[in-house]
């Protein structure tokens, strides 16, 4: 299973659990304090196609004064959880081709979590694992998998998932840095998301998960520690994409091409008399203004300037072009590429 999408799901589950702790506070004890346990089963698609081994199972544990955690299945498989300093987590290293294959090792039934084994604070709790599946996955409509022309500030879109589960998770993973620049829980009926700007020339992964959860269960450990238990099934779908050259580079190249074409005579002003030179200078000024706006991060205003500039060299008589010559078509294409890179609407 893809590492990036699993990482996004884990971060999401942690975020939800931390929110749940605020909604369902539990009493602290003097030593070991288990706040929450989340058992999670995952089914993962890439661009709408099931991965080779799409099924995965794991767990998250929140609490204080925890030194070790392990979970034992009804089939006597014991998994040791790791910690990132905030919570304890386990993702089954072996993935499964079918849910039946997964259930051979981890069937529905009672699972025992053991905390601080061999210590004076050792404790345990038994949970019932039998997740209810969502009824569909989010079909991503933008971007396409392996797209290379995604703008710096993309708007991700997918088909409605209103009837598939309880909530959505949307996340962007930077594959190069193994970080999640954006992660958000969305309403189940939402079909688009514009998280913010990304870094050009990077490989990214956009994933969206549909979560189906059984009601939270209050439980008590063997020695009386109160906790909240969640049993969740998530269907995830993801695509990978890259951001092309940053707009600053593209607009600089466009201006360089403009000036070189004027010097070579392949781009000249359009219009009678002195108006031709005025039109040429006006178009150069529009491109330079767009460059300044991009440098200042004012992308919306830059989009307006660039669109106006494009209309002055697009060979459409309405409005009349400001320039002509064999370089005009290429200039228009370069301006359009900058527009696309900014995600202009």
Residue pairs with C-beta under 8 A, 6 or more apart in sequence:
1 42
1 44
1 51
1 53
1 54
1 56
1 95
2 44
2 46
2 51
2 205
2 238
3 178
4 173
4 175
4 178
4 205
4 207
4 238
5 44
5 173
5 205
5 207
5 209
5 236
5 238
6 42
6 44
6 56
6 91
7 173
7 178
7 180
8 169
8 171
8 173
8 180
8 183
8 205
8 207
8 209
8 236
9 40
9 42
9 169
9 207
9 209
9 234
9 236
10 58
10 60
10 89
10 91
11 171
11 180
11 183
12 169
12 171
12 183
12 185
12 209
13 38
13 40
13 60
13 232
14 60
14 62
14 86
14 87
15 183
15 185
16 38
16 185
17 36
17 38
17 60
17 62
17 87
17 230
18 62
20 36
20 216
20 228
20 230
21 35
21 36
21 62
21 228
24 216
24 218
24 228
26 33
26 35
26 226
26 227
26 228
27 226
28 64
29 224
29 225
31 65
31 120
31 121
32 63
32 64
32 65
32 66
32 115
32 116
32 121
32 123
32 225
33 63
33 64
33 65
33 225
34 61
34 62
34 63
34 66
34 115
34 123
34 125
34 221
34 225
34 227
35 62
35 63
35 64
35 227
35 228
36 60
36 61
36 62
36 63
36 227
36 228
36 229
36 230
37 59
37 60
37 61
37 62
37 113
37 125
37 127
37 219
37 227
37 228
37 229
37 230
38 59
38 60
38 61
38 229
38 230
38 231
38 232
39 57
39 58
39 59
39 111
39 127
39 129
39 131
39 229
39 230
39 231
39 232
40 57
40 58
40 59
40 60
40 131
40 232
40 233
40 234
41 55
41 56
41 57
41 102
41 131
41 232
41 233
41 234
42 55
42 56
42 57
42 58
42 209
42 233
42 234
42 235
42 236
43 50
43 54
43 55
43 56
43 99
43 133
43 137
43 233
43 234
43 235
43 236
44 50
44 51
44 54
44 56
44 235
44 236
44 237
44 238
45 51
45 54
45 137
45 235
45 236
45 237
45 238
46 145
46 237
46 238
46 239
47 140
47 144
47 145
47 237
47 238
47 239
48 137
48 139
48 140
48 237
52 97
53 95
53 96
53 97
54 95
54 96
54 97
55 95
55 96
55 97
55 98
55 99
55 101
55 102
56 91
56 92
56 95
56 96
56 102
57 92
57 102
57 106
58 89
58 90
58 91
58 92
59 71
59 79
59 81
59 89
59 90
59 113
60 87
60 88
60 89
60 90
61 69
61 81
61 87
61 88
61 89
61 113
62 87
62 88
63 88
63 115
63 227
65 116
65 121
66 83
66 88
66 115
66 116
67 116
67 119
67 121
68 80
68 81
68 115
68 116
68 117
69 80
69 81
69 88
69 113
69 114
69 115
70 78
70 79
70 80
70 81
70 113
70 114
70 117
71 78
71 79
71 81
71 90
71 111
71 112
71 113
71 114
72 78
72 79
72 111
72 112
72 114
73 79
73 105
73 106
73 107
73 109
73 111
74 107
74 109
74 110
74 111
75 104
75 105
75 106
75 107
77 105
77 106
79 90
79 92
80 90
81 88
81 89
81 90
82 88
82 89
82 90
83 89
92 106
94 105
96 102
96 105
106 129
108 128
108 129
108 130
109 128
109 129
109 130
110 126
110 127
110 128
110 129
111 126
111 127
111 128
111 129
112 124
112 125
112 126
113 124
113 125
113 126
113 127
114 122
114 123
114 124
115 121
115 122
115 123
115 124
115 221
116 122
116 123
123 221
123 222
123 223
123 225
124 221
124 222
125 219
125 220
125 221
125 222
125 225
125 227
127 217
127 219
127 229
127 231
128 231
129 231
130 231
131 212
131 214
131 231
131 232
131 233
132 212
132 214
132 233
133 212
133 233
133 235
134 164
134 165
134 210
134 211
134 212
134 233
134 234
134 235
135 163
135 164
135 165
136 161
136 163
136 164
136 210
136 235
137 161
137 164
137 210
137 235
137 236
137 237
138 158
138 159
138 161
138 164
138 168
138 208
138 209
138 210
138 235
138 237
139 158
139 159
139 237
140 156
140 157
140 158
140 206
140 208
140 237
140 238
140 239
141 157
141 158
141 159
142 154
142 155
142 156
142 157
143 150
143 154
143 156
143 206
143 239
143 241
144 239
144 241
145 239
145 240
145 241
146 239
146 240
146 241
147 239
147 241
147 242
148 241
148 242
148 244
149 244
149 340
150 204
150 241
150 242
150 243
150 244
151 243
151 340
151 341
151 342
151 343
151 344
152 197
152 198
152 200
152 243
152 246
152 247
152 299
152 341
152 342
152 343
153 194
153 196
153 197
153 198
153 299
153 342
153 343
154 194
154 198
154 241
154 343
155 192
155 193
155 194
155 343
156 170
156 192
156 193
156 194
156 195
156 206
156 208
157 191
157 192
157 193
158 191
158 192
158 208
158 237
159 191
160 189
160 191
161 168
161 188
161 189
161 210
162 188
162 189
164 188
164 210
164 212
164 235
165 188
165 210
165 211
165 212
165 235
166 188
166 211
166 212
166 213
167 185
167 186
167 187
167 188
167 210
167 211
168 185
168 186
168 187
168 188
168 190
168 208
168 209
168 210
168 211
169 183
169 184
169 185
169 186
169 207
169 208
169 209
169 211
169 234
170 182
170 183
170 184
170 186
170 193
170 195
170 206
170 207
170 208
171 180
171 182
171 183
171 184
171 206
171 207
171 208
172 180
172 181
172 182
172 183
172 195
172 198
172 204
172 205
172 206
172 207
173 179
173 180
173 204
173 205
173 207
174 180
174 181
174 198
174 199
174 202
174 203
174 204
175 202
175 203
175 204
175 205
175 240
176 202
176 203
181 195
181 196
181 198
182 195
182 196
184 193
184 195
186 193
188 210
198 204
198 243
199 243
200 243
200 244
200 245
200 246
200 247
200 249
200 341
201 242
201 243
201 244
201 245
201 246
202 242
202 243
203 240
203 241
203 242
204 240
204 241
204 242
204 243
205 238
205 239
205 240
205 241
206 238
206 239
206 240
206 241
207 236
207 237
207 238
208 236
208 237
208 238
209 234
209 235
209 236
209 237
210 234
210 235
210 236
211 232
211 233
211 234
212 232
212 233
212 234
213 230
213 231
213 232
213 233
214 230
214 231
214 232
216 228
216 229
216 230
217 228
217 229
217 230
217 231
218 226
218 227
218 228
218 229
219 226
219 227
219 228
219 229
220 226
220 227
221 227
244 250
244 341
245 341
246 341
247 294
247 299
247 302
247 338
247 341
247 342
248 291
248 294
248 295
250 334
250 337
250 338
250 341
251 287
251 290
251 291
251 294
251 338
252 291
253 334
254 287
254 331
254 334
254 335
254 338
255 284
255 287
255 288
255 291
257 327
257 330
257 331
257 334
258 267
258 283
258 284
258 287
258 331
259 284
261 267
261 325
261 327
261 331
262 268
262 280
264 327
265 325
266 325
266 326
266 327
267 280
267 323
267 324
267 325
267 327
267 328
267 331
268 276
268 280
268 323
268 324
268 325
269 275
269 276
269 277
269 278
269 279
269 280
269 281
269 322
269 323
269 324
270 276
270 279
270 320
270 321
270 322
270 323
270 324
271 278
271 279
271 320
271 322
279 312
279 322
279 323
280 322
280 323
282 312
282 322
283 309
283 312
283 313
283 322
283 323
286 305
286 306
286 308
286 309
286 312
287 305
287 306
287 309
287 335
289 305
290 302
290 305
290 306
290 309
290 338
293 299
293 301
293 302
293 305
294 302
294 342
299 342
299 343
299 344
302 342
303 339
303 342
303 344
303 345
306 335
306 338
306 339
306 342
306 344
307 339
307 344
309 335
310 332
310 335
310 336
310 339
311 319
312 319
312 321
312 322
312 323
313 321
313 322
313 323
313 328
313 331
313 332
313 335
314 321
314 332
315 321
315 328
315 329
315 332
321 328
323 331
